[in-house]
Amino acid sequence: MPGFFFSHNNMTELNRKEDCKLTEGKNHKKKQKALGADLKNYLKCMVPHIESGIKTSNSRNVTLSAEEVIQWSQSLEKLLASRSGQGVFREFLKSEFSEENIEFWLACEDYKKTKSDHLHGKAEKIYEEFVQSDAIKQINIDHQMREATAKRAQDPTHTSFDEAQKTVYILMERDSYPRFLKSKAYLNLLNQPQTNTSK
């Protein structure tokens, strides 16, 4: 009966091929798992607050009063004057991938309170983070304003970012803020305090 004879070299070659197939299979499964996790995270980011409404970022038993939540609908200024309002609005902007607007606005508010000898360092940081053309959290301002803000940031004063901050504020006021007021997240918060206060 004819038999199959494999030299030692042929056998090790076959074993290597089998090992490769096994590791390829494992790697493929790992890639599929990673892809699934990435997709899951992506979807969480895309639709993070549909059912649950937005939780305040520092929501360690923070109970919002009905009056406070209602005040947020009066103006963006009133919303941003509230610590909780800032947190809730930031979460909303995150869900729209535009949280750089409120982060820039808050950084400018902080910058205005900075002591003169610290202005230069803070101005540089704000410029690099939000204003320069390849900034990580680049704000939506036109080229002329970007250039003017860059010049002001080189020789900083307490008003160096005022114009850019005003532009970003108007952008939020006209664009994101009206959507925020109609969002499920805000409407949920509007309805929640009544149930909390009636207990």
C-alpha positions as CSV (number, residue, x, y, z in Angstrom):
1,M,0.0,0.0,0.0
2,P,1.6,3.3,-1.0
3,G,2.3,5.6,1.8
4,F,3.0,9.3,2.1
5,F,6.4,10.1,3.2
6,F,7.3,13.6,4.4
7,S,10.8,14.7,5.1
8,H,11.4,16.5,8.4
9,N,11.6,19.8,6.6
10,N,8.3,19.3,4.9
11,M,6.6,18.5,8.2
12,T,8.0,21.6,10.0
13,E,6.8,23.7,7.0
14,L,3.3,22.2,7.3
15,N,3.3,22.9,11.1
16,R,4.4,26.5,10.4
17,K,1.6,27.0,7.9
18,E,-0.9,25.6,10.4
19,D,0.4,27.9,13.2
20,C,0.2,30.8,10.9
21,K,-3.4,30.0,10.0
22,L,-4.2,29.7,13.7
23,T,-2.6,33.0,14.6
24,E,-4.3,34.7,11.6
25,G,-7.6,33.3,12.8
26,K,-7.0,34.6,16.3
27,N,-5.8,38.0,15.0
28,H,-8.9,38.2,12.8
29,K,-11.1,37.5,15.8
30,K,-9.3,40.1,17.8
31,K,-9.7,42.6,15.0
32,Q,-13.4,41.8,14.7
33,K,-13.7,42.3,18.5
34,A,-11.8,45.6,18.5
35,L,-13.9,46.8,15.5
36,G,-17.1,45.8,17.4
37,A,-15.9,47.7,20.5
38,D,-14.9,50.8,18.4
39,L,-18.3,50.7,16.6
40,K,-20.1,50.4,20.0
41,N,-18.1,53.4,21.4
42,Y,-18.7,55.4,18.2
43,L,-22.5,54.8,18.4
44,K,-22.4,55.7,22.1
45,C,-20.9,59.0,21.1
46,M,-23.3,59.5,18.3
47,V,-26.4,58.8,20.3
48,P,-25.3,59.2,23.9
49,H,-28.3,60.7,25.5
50,I,-31.4,59.6,23.6
51,E,-33.1,57.7,26.3
52,S,-31.5,58.8,29.5
53,G,-31.3,62.5,29.0
54,I,-28.1,64.4,29.8
55,K,-26.5,63.9,33.2
56,T,-24.6,66.8,34.7
57,S,-20.9,66.1,34.6
58,N,-20.7,66.7,38.3
59,S,-24.0,64.9,39.0
60,R,-23.0,63.6,42.4
61,N,-26.6,63.9,43.8
62,V,-27.0,67.4,42.2
63,T,-30.7,68.2,42.3
64,L,-31.7,71.0,40.0
65,S,-34.5,73.3,41.0
66,A,-37.3,73.8,38.5
67,E,-36.7,77.6,38.6
68,E,-33.0,77.1,37.7
69,V,-33.8,74.8,34.7
70,I,-36.6,77.2,33.5
71,Q,-34.2,80.2,33.7
72,W,-31.9,78.5,31.3
73,S,-34.5,78.9,28.6
74,Q,-34.6,82.7,29.1
75,S,-31.2,83.3,27.5
76,L,-27.8,81.7,26.8
77,E,-26.4,84.2,29.3
78,K,-28.5,82.8,32.1
79,L,-27.7,79.2,31.1
80,L,-23.9,80.0,31.2
81,A,-24.2,81.9,34.5
82,S,-25.2,78.6,36.1
83,R,-22.5,76.0,37.0
84,S,-25.0,73.2,36.4
85,G,-26.2,74.9,33.2
86,Q,-22.6,75.0,31.9
87,G,-22.2,71.3,32.6
88,V,-25.5,70.2,31.0
89,F,-24.9,72.5,27.9
90,R,-21.3,71.1,27.5
91,E,-22.7,67.6,27.5
92,F,-25.2,68.6,24.8
93,L,-22.4,70.2,22.7
94,K,-20.3,67.1,23.2
95,S,-23.2,65.1,21.6
96,E,-23.0,67.5,18.6
97,F,-19.2,67.4,18.5
98,S,-18.9,71.1,19.2
99,E,-17.9,71.3,22.8
100,E,-14.8,73.4,21.8
101,N,-17.1,76.4,21.7
102,I,-18.1,76.3,25.4
103,E,-14.6,75.2,26.4
104,F,-13.1,78.3,24.6
105,W,-15.8,80.6,26.1
106,L,-15.0,79.3,29.6
107,A,-11.3,79.6,29.0
108,C,-11.8,83.2,28.0
109,E,-13.9,83.9,31.1
110,D,-11.1,82.4,33.2
111,Y,-8.4,84.4,31.3
112,K,-10.1,87.7,32.1
113,K,-9.7,87.0,35.8
114,T,-6.0,86.2,35.4
115,K,-3.3,88.2,37.1
116,S,-1.3,90.3,34.7
117,D,2.0,88.4,35.2
118,H,0.3,85.1,34.2
119,L,-1.4,86.5,31.0
120,H,1.3,85.6,28.6
121,G,1.3,81.9,29.5
122,K,-2.5,81.6,29.5
123,A,-2.8,83.5,26.2
124,E,-0.3,81.2,24.6
125,K,-2.2,78.1,25.9
126,I,-5.6,79.4,24.7
127,Y,-4.2,80.3,21.3
128,E,-2.5,76.9,20.8
129,E,-5.6,74.9,22.0
130,F,-8.4,76.8,20.2
131,V,-7.2,79.5,17.8
132,Q,-4.3,78.5,15.7
133,S,-5.1,76.9,12.3
134,D,-4.1,73.3,13.4
135,A,-5.4,73.6,17.0
136,I,-6.8,70.4,18.5
137,K,-10.1,72.1,19.5
138,Q,-10.1,74.7,16.8
139,I,-13.0,77.2,17.1
140,N,-15.0,78.3,14.1
141,I,-13.8,81.9,13.3
142,D,-12.8,83.4,10.0
143,H,-9.2,83.8,8.8
144,Q,-9.1,87.6,9.5
145,M,-10.3,87.1,13.1
146,R,-7.8,84.2,13.6
147,E,-5.0,86.5,12.4
148,A,-6.1,89.4,14.6
149,T,-6.5,87.2,17.6
150,A,-3.0,85.7,17.0
151,K,-1.5,89.2,17.0
152,R,-3.3,90.2,20.2
153,A,-2.2,87.0,21.9
154,Q,1.5,87.8,21.2
155,D,1.2,90.9,23.3
156,P,-1.6,89.9,25.6
157,T,-4.0,92.1,27.6
158,H,-7.2,91.1,29.4
159,T,-9.2,91.8,26.3
160,S,-7.0,89.8,23.8
161,F,-9.7,87.2,23.1
162,D,-12.8,89.4,23.5
163,E,-13.8,89.5,19.8
164,A,-13.2,85.8,19.2
165,Q,-15.2,85.0,22.4
166,K,-18.0,87.2,21.3
167,T,-18.1,85.5,17.9
168,V,-18.2,82.0,19.5
169,Y,-20.9,83.2,21.9
170,I,-23.1,84.4,19.0
171,L,-22.5,81.2,17.2
172,M,-23.7,79.2,20.2
173,E,-26.6,81.5,20.8
174,R,-27.9,81.3,17.2
175,D,-27.0,77.7,16.5
176,S,-26.6,75.3,19.4
177,Y,-28.7,77.0,22.1
178,P,-32.0,76.8,20.3
179,R,-31.4,73.1,19.5
180,F,-30.5,72.6,23.2
181,L,-33.8,74.0,24.3
182,K,-35.7,71.6,22.0
183,S,-33.5,68.6,22.9
184,K,-34.8,65.6,24.8
185,A,-32.1,66.1,27.3
186,Y,-33.3,69.6,28.3
187,L,-37.0,68.7,28.2
188,N,-36.3,65.7,30.4
189,L,-34.6,68.0,32.9
190,L,-37.5,70.4,32.7
191,N,-39.9,67.7,33.7
192,Q,-37.7,66.0,36.3
193,P,-37.5,68.8,38.9
194,Q,-41.3,69.0,39.2
195,T,-41.4,65.3,40.2
196,N,-38.5,65.8,42.6
197,T,-40.0,68.9,44.3
198,S,-43.5,67.3,44.6
199,K,-42.1,64.6,46.9
